[in-house]
Structure formats: structure tokens, C-alpha cells
Amino acid sequence: MSEQAHATTGTYLRVAAILVMITLIEVGIFYVPTFQTVLVPVLLFLSAVKFTLVVMFYMHLKFDNRFFAFLFGGPLLLGVAVVVSLLFIFYGALRLRTGT
């Protein structure tokens, strides 16, 4: 099993700066009325990018064995699939109930 070198302090500071910029973009998008139509998809995408950066660098999955990434990512994908399927199920049930 080969061990990769961990990131430097500069890398962590750059990742932190990127996370701050993404957060500022999220706040800005929330308060601009023009973006209200695409608010949810954009915020979900930006949150996913932030989540990925945090997991890769601050939880060190980028530098660990790929097996650990699989142990983390597999259940995460399963959870996302369950949530999305439940949203579709409840949306369909709501449409049947209201008759629309």
C-alpha cells in the first residue's frame, strides 16, 4: 500500500479561500431577485462542490486509500438515490391527491 504525501498548508489555505468564495457566491445568488428561478439548482450544485472539497481535503480522502473513498462514497450515493426516489414518490402521491 503506497502512501501519498498530504497537502501543504498553502493548499489548505487555497481550499479555504475557494470555500469562502463559493459561500459568498451562494449568499449573493440568494439575494439577487433575477436568480430566483434557478436558485435551488444553483445552490445545490455549489453545495455539492463545497462538500466535495471538504471531503477531499479536510477529511483527507484525496490522500487516503481508494477503498476509504469507496466506503464513504458508496453509502452517500445510496442515500442520495433514496432521497431522490422518495421525492419522486411523494411528488406523485401529492399530484394524485390534488388531482393536478
N, C-alpha and C positions, 0 to 999 in steps of 0.2 A: 504494500500500500504506500503510494508516494504522497508526501505531504507538501502542499504548496505554501509558499510564503504568504503571510497575511498582508493586508493593505497597510499602507503607511498612514501616519497621522494626517498628512496632506490629502490623501484620498478620502478619509473620513470627513474632513472639513469641506471638501468639494461636494461630497454627497449631501452633507448637511445644508450647504448653500443651495443645492438643487432642490432639496425638500422644502426649504423656506420659499424659494421662488415659485414652486408649484402651489404651495399653500396660498401665497399672495395672489396667484392667478385664480385659484378657486374662490377666494373671497371677492376678488374683482368681478368675476363672472356672475357671482350670486347677486351683486348689487347693480349690475347693468341690465336695464329692462329689455334691451334688444336680444339678450341671450336667454330669455325666459323659455323660449320654445325648445331650446336644446340643452337646457340646464341639467337635467338628470343624466342624460348620456355622457355629457362632457365631465360632470363631476364624478361619475362612476369610473370613467376612463382615467382621470387624473388620480383618483384614489387608488386605483389598481397599480398605476405607475409608482406611486409613493409606497404602497405596500410591498411591491417587488423590490424596490431599492432598499427598504428597511430590512426585509428578509435576507436579501443577498449580502448586504454589507454588515449590518449591525447584529444580525443573528448568525453571521459567518457561513451561511450556506454556500456562498460562492467559492469559498476556500476549503470546504469540507468534502468528504467523500460523496459521490453522487448518490449513494444509497440513502444518505440522510435527506437529501433533497427529494428523493422519491417518497420517503416516509412522511415528509411534510406536504409535498405537493399532491400526492395521491388522494389522501383524505380531504384536502382542500378542494380539489376538483370534484370529488364525490359530493361534498357539501354544497358547492355551487350548483351542481346538477340537481340536487334535491330541492334547493330553494327555487330555482327557475321552474322546475316542474310543478311545484306547489303553487307558484304564482299563476301558471297557466291553468291549473285545475281550478283554483278559486276564482280566477277571472271568468272562466267558462261557466262555473256554477252561478256566479253573480249575474252573468248575462242571461242565463236560463231563468233565473228567479225574477229578474226585472222585465224580461220579455223583449230585450233590445237586441 
